[in-house]
């Protein structure tokens, strides 16, 4: 938009209980679109995009202030690790050694444990160039939540002039360890209400079915003829009644169709009322679709909004859940001398 100067602004976002200050980074591109990211959890807190009529609206769920984030939340906008998704019973074996992780999802380990990367204060460094962004770094010590090895992690988040939010992850370790990083932003392209009318297309002919506790069985099953078939644009809520879950909704990993390395188109979502479109590309083999099934109105978010079921959806680029216990799944093991790399981008437009 005319008159908009792109750049990165850094503002105070409160402090941790021990007094350590927390920062909020505001990224603005020439079109006047805005992303706000906190160094607490390397978390996307706001994303303001125009609809087809040119009106700006915030399209991600979250809170208005740091104290709300500190009280605990369902992973709003945060960077998740050391291992995203579930590890069955919080246990795995690596190189002949058995490891026990902190259980925080019934008997299972979820999204890095009780104090995962979502609760870390990352170190942020503004980036200004052809695009605006922030580079976040974090060191996870040996034994953190039960994981072996010291892990050094960097996440670069960039807002481009093409209205693309790019997340670029790297990590290195001094001992073999599982690594599976992702971002857990909840999107609502309408800016409010539920997401059941969002039209979703996934480039995934298969998914990983799970048991009743959402641990994969090890099978890669065809989506054809099931409520998991989003190979053509389909409203998210079109087949909820076929899932038979309580609470109802999706919390499932889809196996992306790919023929080689690099980023591939993983998903396309169109919200008919606003006209907003999200296209997701990633280097990862899978993407977890979650539709906010456990929201029950008790979480009060931005501007006093009570988040009801299906208020938002996530598209979490990842390796498959519980991969460390499934030798046939793509490996999540990172070894000394190797570099973990992942790139995921979300491009926004209107139609």
N, C-alpha and C positions, 0 to 999 in steps of 0.2 A: 504494500500500500504506500502511496506517496507520503513522504515525510517521516517514515519509520526508519530509525537508525538501528541496525542489528548490533547485538553485543551481549555481554554477560554482566549481570549485576549481582553483587554478593551482599546479602543482608543478614542481620542476626535473626535466628529462629529459636531463641531461648537458650536454655542450658540443661545439661544432664543433672541428676540429683547431686553429683559431686562438684558441681559448679563449672564443668567444662563447657565452653560455648559450642553451640550448634549453628551451622550456617545454612542459608537457603540461597541457591543459585538460580537466577532468572535468566533464561535464554530467550532472546527475541530475534526472529529473522526479518528480512525486508518486507515480508508480507504481513507483518504484525502478529504472527502466530507466536505463542508463548508456551514454554515448558518451564516448570519450576521443580527443582530437584534438591532434596535435603541430603546433607552428608550423614545424617542418622539413617543407617540402613541403605545408603545410596538409593534413596527412594524418590520416585516420580510422584510429586504431590498434586500437581496441576498440569493440565494440557488444554490450552485454549485455542480452538480452531473455528473457522467460519463455516456456517452452513450454506446451503445453496442461495440464500437470500443475503449473504454477506454478514450475518450476525455472529459475533464471537460467542462461544460457549465452552465451558469446561467439560471434557468428555472422559475424565477419570474419577474414580471414587477415592475418598480419603477424608482427612480431617482439616480443620481450620488452624490448628496450632499444635506445637510440639507436645504439651502435656497429654493431649489425647492419644498421640502415637505412643508415648511412654507407658500409658496404662495398659497397653496390649491391644492387638487388633488382628484381623484375618489377613495379614501380609499385604496391606495396601501399598502397592507401587514399589515394593522393596526389591533389592537384589538378594537372591536366595542362594545359600550354600552352607556348608561345603558341598553337600549333595542335595539337590532339589528332589522333591517328591518323597516317596516312602521307601524305607529299607525294612524288610520283614523282621519283626521281633528285635530290631535294632542290632542285628548281628551279621557278621560276614567273616570269611576267612581270606587271607591274602598272604601268599608266599609261605604257607604253612603255619601262620599265626592267626589265632581267633581274636576278633575284636568285638567289644560290646559298647554300643553307643547309647546315648541318653534317649529313653523312650519318651515321646511327647504326643503320641496320637494313639491312645489305647496302648497296646503292647508294642507298637511300631515307632520307628524313628521317622520324623517328617521334617523336610525343609531345613536340615542342618541341626535340629535339636532344640533344646530349651533356650539356648543363647546362640542362635545361628547368626549368619552375616546380616540378617535383617535387623538385628539389635546392636550391631557394631557401629561405632563412630568412625567413618571412613575419612581419609585425608583427601580433600578436594583441591584441584588446581584448575582455574579457568583456562579455557582454550579459545582464542580468537583468531580467525583466519578466514579462509573461504567459507567455512561454516563455524557456528558458535557451539561451544560445548564445555564439558567438565571431565577431567580425568580423576577418577577416584582410585585410591589404593588402600589395601588392608593386608595385615599380616596375621594369619591364623596360626597360633603356636602348636608345636607337637603336643598331642593329647587333647586338643580342643574338642570338647563334646565326645571324646573317645577316639577321634581320628588320629592315625599315625602321621608323623612328618609335619614340618613347618611349611605352610603354604603361603606364598606371596601372590596376591591377586591384584589385578588392575581392571577397571571397567571404564571405558571411555563412552560418554553419552553425548551425542551430537544432534543438533537440530539444523537441518540443511535448508537451503533456499528452495528446494523442491518439496518442502513440507514432509520431510522424512526424518523420523527419529531413529537414529542408528545407535545400537548398543554393541560395543566391541570388547570382548572379554579375553584376558590372557591370565595364565597362572603357571607358576613353577613350584617345585617341591624338592626337599632334600631327602625324602623317603617315599617309597611307593604308597600311594593313597588314592582312594576314589574321589573324583571331582565331577560335578554335574551342576553347573551354574545356570541360573535363569533369572528373569524378571517377572514379578507377580502383580503387574498392574491390572486392575479391574477397569475395563472400558464400558462406557455407555455412550454410544455415538449420538443418541438423542439428547443427552445432557440431563435426563431424568426419566422417571417411570421405569418399567421393566424392559428387559432386552429380548423378550420372546419373539418380537416381530422383526428383529434384525435378521437379514437374509445372509446365511453363512454358506460359504463354499470352501471345502478342505481338499487339498491335493493328497488324499489318503484313501487308498482302496482297502486298507487293513487297519485294525486296531488291536490293542492288547487287552483281551478280556481279563477280568479280575474276580477274586472271591468276594465274599460279603464285606471284607474289611479293606477292599480296594488294593489288594496285593495281586500282581499279575500271576496268572496260571502258567505262563510260559508260552502259550499259544499265540500265534499271529492269525487273527480271524478276518475273513472277508467282511466288509461292511454291507455288501449288496444284500438287499432284502431285510435289513435290520434298521432300527432307529438311529444307528450310528452312520448312516449313509448321507454324507454331505458332499458327495462328488458333484452334485449339481446344486445351485443356489436354493436353499431351503430355510424357511424361518426356524430359528432356534427352538421355538416352542411347538413346532408342528407335530412332533411325535413323542412329546413327553409322556403321554398316557400309556405309551407302549413300553416305557422303561420299567414301570412297576417298582420304583424305589421310594424310600421314605427316609429323609425328605427327597422329593423328586428333582431330577435334573442331571446334568452331565458332570462327571468328574473322571475323565477318561483320556488315555494316551492314544493318539493316532499315529500310525506309522506312515511317514511321508514318502510319497513316490519320488524317487530320485534315481538317476542313472550314473552319477559321478559326484565329485567333490564340489565345493562352492555353495553359494546361496541358491536356493530354489524357492519358487513360489509355494508357500505353505497354506495360506488362507486368504480369502477375500470376503469382506463383510460390508454389506450395504444397509444403511438405515433409511427406510423410505421417507419418513417424515422430514428429516433434516437434509437428506440427500448426501450425507457424509459417507465416504467409502474408506475403508482401511484395507491395505494390502500388506501382508506379512511375508517376509522372506527370511530364510535362515540357513545356516550351515548344519544345523542339528538334524538327527534322524527322526525325531518325534516332536509332537506338540500336544500339550495337555490342555484340553478344553474343560473349564470349570465355570459353572453358571450361578455361583453364589447361592447354592442350595440351602446352606445353613444360616443364611441371614433370616432373622425372625422379627426384625423391628427393634431389637434391643441395642444394636449398634447405631449410635447417633453420629452422623457424619457431617459433611460440610453444610453450613447454613442451617443446622438443626434438622437435617434430613434423616429420618429413620429408615435405615436400609432394610427393605423387605426382601423376601425371596426373589431371586433372579433380577436384582437391581443392576448387576454388572456381570461381565464375563471376562475370563482370562484366557489368553493364548500363550502358554508357557513353552517356549522353545527349549528342548531338553533331550538328553538320552532317556531311555525308557525307565519307568519306575523299577526299583529293586534290581537294577542291572547287575549289581555286584554279586547277586545270588543266582544269576541266570547266565551261564557261560555262552548260550546261543545268542544273547542280546549283544548289541554293540558295546564294546568295553568302555567303562568309565575310569579305568586305572591310569593314573599319571605317574610316571617314574622320573627319578633324577636325570637331568640332562635333556628332558623333553619339555615342550611348552604346550600347555592347553590353550587352544584358540577356539573362539566361537564368535560369530557375528550374526546378529538378528536385526532386521530393520522393519519399521512400521511406516508405510507411506500413506499419506492422507490426501484425499481429493473430494470433490463433490460431483454429483450428477443429478 
